């Protein structure tokens, strides 16, 4: 079977969009295997994800499809669009500090084959998790970061990412702020995970503060990283209930379990080309 192609689109909503896209795929000889669409009626924006298999006997079909689609459909409808190959393997770098729960979960999904990715590099501002990287045969680089050395540290990190050919960075409980310049240099392809206590319970002991207030839910949020701290487009979120019976340690355990799951959902959606970003929001197709 030929590799599936995935087309992601957003543009002003108007009549004839679906028919025009599917007709362009039909003319190329493609067979549509999945199609999902959404209209933001309030903003008048159309979103679409369509996957199809190109003809097996036409290895140059993708190259011909791109200019033909641009001329016949994308330009007339003022579309923002991108075409992806379903079988392409992302090269993913993981940034960590001292907490290992998200790292262990991601490595398990990679090692088991659940994620079709390559993980050539783990970067940390501490050495605590270096043995984990070594056991998995992954290059580990210790890059210390302080407020005074952040610029130099990020230059080193960007050099390492370039050497490894990385196209996605995941901050797996990396307890440092990354600069707007870093985000721009990696093309905005940075995913973060954090608990949902912000901004109500900021600081270094959010679980203790939340426990003292008697909160009834714990949440986690995974989002793309932007220049505004923790305000990027949200990819995945979830919550779990807690009660007066739960100690701080219980809440931490539940929170970390949730962080692993939510981060995994976000990364998987990104890898499957299911996410469209528009105006600091996301449309995440199933």
C-alpha positions as CSV (number, residue, x, y, z in Angstrom):
1,X,0.0,0.0,0.0
2,X,1.3,3.5,-0.8
3,X,1.9,5.9,2.1
4,X,-1.1,7.9,3.1
5,X,-1.1,11.7,2.4
6,X,-2.8,14.0,4.9
7,X,-4.0,17.5,4.0
8,X,-4.8,20.0,6.7
9,X,-6.6,23.2,5.8
10,X,-8.1,26.3,7.3
11,X,-9.6,29.2,5.4
12,X,-12.6,31.6,5.3
13,X,-15.8,29.5,5.2
14,X,-17.7,29.5,2.0
15,X,-19.7,27.2,-0.2
16,X,-18.0,24.5,-2.2
17,X,-14.9,23.9,-0.1
18,X,-15.4,20.2,0.6
19,X,-16.4,19.5,-3.0
20,X,-13.4,21.3,-4.4
21,X,-10.9,19.6,-2.1
22,X,-12.3,16.1,-2.7
23,X,-12.5,16.7,-6.4
24,X,-8.8,17.7,-6.5
25,X,-7.9,14.5,-4.7
26,X,-10.1,12.4,-7.1
27,X,-8.5,14.0,-10.1
28,X,-5.1,13.0,-8.7
29,X,-6.2,9.4,-8.5
30,X,-6.3,9.4,-4.7
31,X,-8.7,7.3,-2.6
32,X,-10.0,9.1,0.5
33,X,-9.8,7.0,3.6
34,X,-10.6,9.6,6.3
35,X,-12.2,13.1,6.2
36,X,-13.1,15.4,9.1
37,X,-14.2,19.0,9.0
38,X,-15.3,21.8,11.3
39,X,-16.7,25.3,10.9
40,X,-16.2,28.0,13.5
41,X,-19.5,29.7,12.8
42,X,-18.7,32.7,15.0
43,X,-15.4,33.4,13.2
44,X,-16.5,32.1,9.8
45,X,-13.5,29.8,9.5
46,X,-13.4,26.4,7.9
47,X,-11.1,23.6,9.1
48,X,-10.5,20.3,7.4
49,X,-8.3,17.2,7.7
50,X,-8.4,14.6,4.9
51,X,-6.3,11.5,4.4
52,X,-6.0,9.5,1.3
53,X,-3.9,7.0,-0.5
54,X,-2.3,8.1,-3.8
55,X,-2.1,5.7,-6.8
56,X,0.4,2.9,-6.1
57,X,1.7,3.1,-9.7
58,X,2.3,6.9,-9.6
59,X,5.4,7.7,-7.4
60,X,5.5,11.3,-8.6
61,X,1.8,11.9,-7.8
62,X,2.5,14.0,-4.6
63,X,4.8,16.3,-6.5
64,X,2.2,16.9,-9.2
65,X,-0.6,17.3,-6.6
66,X,1.0,20.2,-4.7
67,X,1.1,22.8,-7.6
68,X,-2.2,21.6,-9.1
69,X,-4.0,21.9,-5.7
70,X,-2.4,25.3,-5.0
71,X,-3.5,26.7,-8.4
72,X,-7.0,25.1,-8.6
73,X,-8.1,25.2,-5.0
74,X,-5.9,26.7,-2.3
75,X,-5.2,30.0,-4.0
76,X,-8.8,30.7,-5.1
77,X,-10.2,29.8,-1.6
78,X,-7.4,31.7,0.3
79,X,-6.4,28.5,2.1
80,X,-3.7,28.0,4.7
81,X,-2.7,24.4,4.0
82,X,0.0,21.8,4.5
83,X,0.5,18.3,3.1
84,X,2.0,15.6,5.3
85,X,3.0,12.0,4.8
86,X,1.4,9.7,7.4
87,X,4.5,7.4,7.5
88,X,7.0,10.1,8.1
89,X,8.9,9.7,11.4
90,X,9.4,12.7,13.5
91,X,12.7,13.2,15.3
92,X,11.9,14.2,18.8
93,X,14.1,15.7,21.6
94,X,13.0,15.5,25.2
95,X,13.9,18.2,27.7
96,X,13.7,17.2,31.3
97,X,14.9,18.4,34.7
98,X,14.6,16.1,37.7
99,X,11.1,14.7,37.5
100,X,11.1,11.5,35.4
101,X,7.5,10.4,35.2
102,X,6.8,11.9,31.8
103,X,10.1,10.8,30.4
104,X,9.6,7.2,31.4
105,X,6.1,7.2,29.9
106,X,7.3,8.7,26.6
107,X,10.2,6.2,26.4
108,X,7.9,3.3,27.0
109,X,5.6,4.4,24.2
110,X,8.6,4.9,21.8
111,X,10.3,1.6,22.8
112,X,7.0,-0.4,22.4
113,X,6.4,1.0,19.0
114,X,3.3,2.8,19.9
115,X,4.9,6.0,18.6
116,X,6.6,5.9,15.2
117,X,9.3,8.4,16.2
118,X,13.0,8.6,16.6
119,X,14.4,10.0,19.9
120,X,18.0,10.9,19.2
121,X,18.5,13.3,22.1
122,X,17.6,14.1,25.8
123,X,18.7,17.4,27.2
124,X,18.6,18.3,30.9
125,X,19.7,21.1,33.2
126,X,20.5,18.3,35.8
127,X,22.2,14.9,35.6
128,X,19.6,13.0,37.6
129,X,18.0,11.3,34.6
130,X,21.2,10.6,32.6
131,X,21.2,6.9,33.6
132,X,17.7,6.5,32.1
133,X,18.9,7.9,28.8
134,X,22.0,5.6,28.9
135,X,19.9,2.5,29.5
136,X,17.8,3.3,26.4
137,X,20.8,4.1,24.3
138,X,19.9,7.7,23.8
139,X,22.3,10.6,23.8
140,X,22.1,12.7,26.9
141,X,23.4,16.2,27.2
142,X,23.7,18.1,30.4
143,X,23.2,21.8,29.8
144,X,23.1,23.8,33.1
145,X,20.9,26.9,33.0
146,X,20.8,30.0,35.2
147,X,19.3,33.3,34.7
148,X,22.7,34.7,33.8
149,X,23.6,31.9,31.4
150,X,20.2,31.2,29.7
151,X,21.3,32.7,26.4
152,X,24.5,30.7,26.2
153,X,22.6,27.6,27.3
154,X,20.0,28.0,24.6
155,X,22.6,28.5,21.9
156,X,24.2,25.2,23.0
157,X,20.8,23.5,23.0
158,X,19.9,24.8,19.5
159,X,23.3,23.5,18.2
160,X,22.5,20.1,19.7
161,X,19.0,20.0,18.2
162,X,20.4,21.0,14.8
163,X,23.1,18.2,14.9
164,X,20.4,15.7,15.8
165,X,18.0,16.8,13.1
166,X,15.2,17.3,15.6
167,X,11.8,18.6,14.4
168,X,9.8,18.4,17.6
169,X,10.9,19.4,21.2
170,X,8.9,18.1,24.2
171,X,9.3,19.8,27.5
172,X,8.7,16.8,29.8
173,X,8.5,18.6,33.1
174,X,11.5,20.8,32.1
175,X,11.5,23.3,34.9
176,X,12.9,26.2,32.9
177,X,11.5,29.0,30.8
178,X,12.5,29.0,27.1
179,X,12.9,32.3,25.4
180,X,10.9,33.6,22.4
181,X,14.2,33.3,20.4
182,X,14.5,29.6,21.1
183,X,10.8,29.0,20.1
184,X,11.3,30.8,16.9
185,X,14.5,29.0,16.1
186,X,12.8,25.6,16.4
187,X,9.8,26.7,14.3
188,X,7.4,26.8,17.2
189,X,7.4,23.0,17.4
190,X,7.6,22.8,21.2
191,X,5.1,21.0,23.4
192,X,4.8,21.6,27.2
193,X,3.0,19.9,30.0
194,X,2.0,21.4,33.4
195,X,-0.5,21.1,36.2
196,X,-3.6,23.1,36.1
197,X,-3.1,25.0,39.4
198,X,-1.7,28.0,37.6
199,X,-2.3,30.9,38.2
200,X,-4.2,30.3,41.5
201,X,-1.4,28.2,43.1
202,X,1.9,29.5,41.6
203,X,5.3,28.9,43.1
204,X,7.3,25.9,44.1
205,X,4.7,24.1,46.2
206,X,1.4,24.1,44.3
207,X,0.1,20.8,45.6
208,X,0.6,21.8,49.2
209,X,-1.2,25.1,48.5
210,X,-4.0,23.4,46.7
211,X,-4.4,20.8,49.5
212,X,-4.6,23.5,52.1
213,X,-7.5,25.1,50.1
214,X,-9.3,21.8,49.8
215,X,-9.4,21.6,46.0
216,X,-11.7,18.9,44.5
217,X,-10.1,18.4,41.1
218,X,-6.5,18.2,39.8
219,X,-5.9,19.0,36.1
220,X,-3.1,18.9,33.6
221,X,-2.7,20.9,30.4
222,X,-0.5,20.3,27.4
223,X,0.1,23.1,24.9
224,X,2.3,24.5,22.2
225,X,4.9,26.9,23.7
226,X,4.7,30.5,22.7
227,X,6.4,33.7,23.9
228,X,3.7,34.3,26.5
229,X,4.4,31.9,29.4
230,X,2.0,29.0,29.6
231,X,-0.5,30.7,27.2
232,X,0.1,28.8,24.0
233,X,-2.6,26.9,22.0
234,X,-3.9,24.0,24.1
235,X,-3.8,20.6,22.6
236,X,-5.0,18.3,25.5
237,X,-6.4,18.7,29.0
238,X,-7.9,16.4,31.6
239,X,-8.9,16.3,35.3
240,X,-9.1,13.8,38.1
241,X,-11.2,14.1,41.3
242,X,-9.6,14.4,44.7
243,X,-11.2,14.6,48.1
244,X,-10.6,15.4,51.8
245,X,-9.2,11.8,52.1
246,X,-6.3,12.6,49.8
247,X,-3.0,13.6,51.3
248,X,-0.5,15.9,49.5
249,X,1.3,12.8,48.4
250,X,-1.9,11.3,47.0
251,X,-2.5,14.5,45.0
252,X,1.1,14.5,43.7
253,X,0.7,10.9,42.6
254,X,-2.6,11.5,40.8
255,X,-1.3,14.7,39.3
256,X,1.8,13.0,37.8
257,X,-0.3,10.2,36.4
258,X,-2.5,12.7,34.7
259,X,0.4,14.7,33.4
260,X,1.8,11.6,31.7
261,X,-1.5,10.8,30.0
262,X,-2.3,14.3,28.9
263,X,1.2,14.9,27.5
264,X,1.0,11.6,25.6
265,X,-2.3,12.5,24.1
266,X,-0.9,15.9,22.9
267,X,2.3,14.4,21.4
268,X,0.3,11.6,19.7
269,X,-2.1,14.1,18.1
270,X,0.8,16.1,16.9
271,X,2.6,13.1,15.4
272,X,-0.6,12.0,13.7
273,X,-1.1,15.4,12.1
274,X,-4.4,15.9,13.8
275,X,-3.8,19.4,15.1
276,X,-4.5,22.7,13.4
277,X,-3.5,26.0,15.1
278,X,-5.5,29.1,14.4
279,X,-5.5,32.4,16.4
280,X,-3.8,30.8,19.5
281,X,-6.4,28.0,19.6
282,X,-6.4,24.5,18.2
283,X,-8.7,22.3,16.3
284,X,-7.8,18.7,17.2
285,X,-9.3,16.2,14.9
286,X,-10.2,12.7,16.2
